[in-house]
Amino acid sequence: MAPNKPKNIFINGPITPAFIAESIQKHSSKKSIGAHQLFLGQVRADVLPQGAITGIEYSAYETMALNIAYQISEDAFAKFNLTCMHIYHSLQTVEAGQICLFVFTSSSHRFDAVNACSYVVERIKAELPIWGKELFADNTYIWKKNLI
């Protein structure tokens, strides 16, 4: 049997509310699921000495990121009793107020769904080679630093 292939987690631009709603709706036919946990990462309009952030331009070492995301997924399934899990991360520009990260975990019971979601988000932030330029209205930028 051939090994599973890493799934593409990347979406160009923001992750839309319609995409999130459709993802949730697709699970309504899966009757063994008793709990879903969602994490939505939204671009903040933080005010820094350079001005207010207007958006973030995301780039990634995609092949490596997909392989690491696949391993995170495998580890989450081994550690928690999940029925399914999805990871989506934006590439390119996402404006302040828009969604750039969507993690969706499902399980028979809430404990595993909730804890798996947190586990996956923390690993994504710590391990995936994804970079963000915080953009300002005057077309300048600084590189984003992930805060734990």
Secondary structure, DSSP 8 states (H G I E B T S, - for coil): ---------EEES-B-HHHHHHHHHGGGG-TT--EEEEEEEE----EETTEEEEEEEEEE-HHHHHHHHHHHHHHHHHHS-EEEEEEEEEEEEEETTSEEEEEEEEESSHHHHHHHHHHHHHHHHHH--EEEEEEETTS-EEE-----
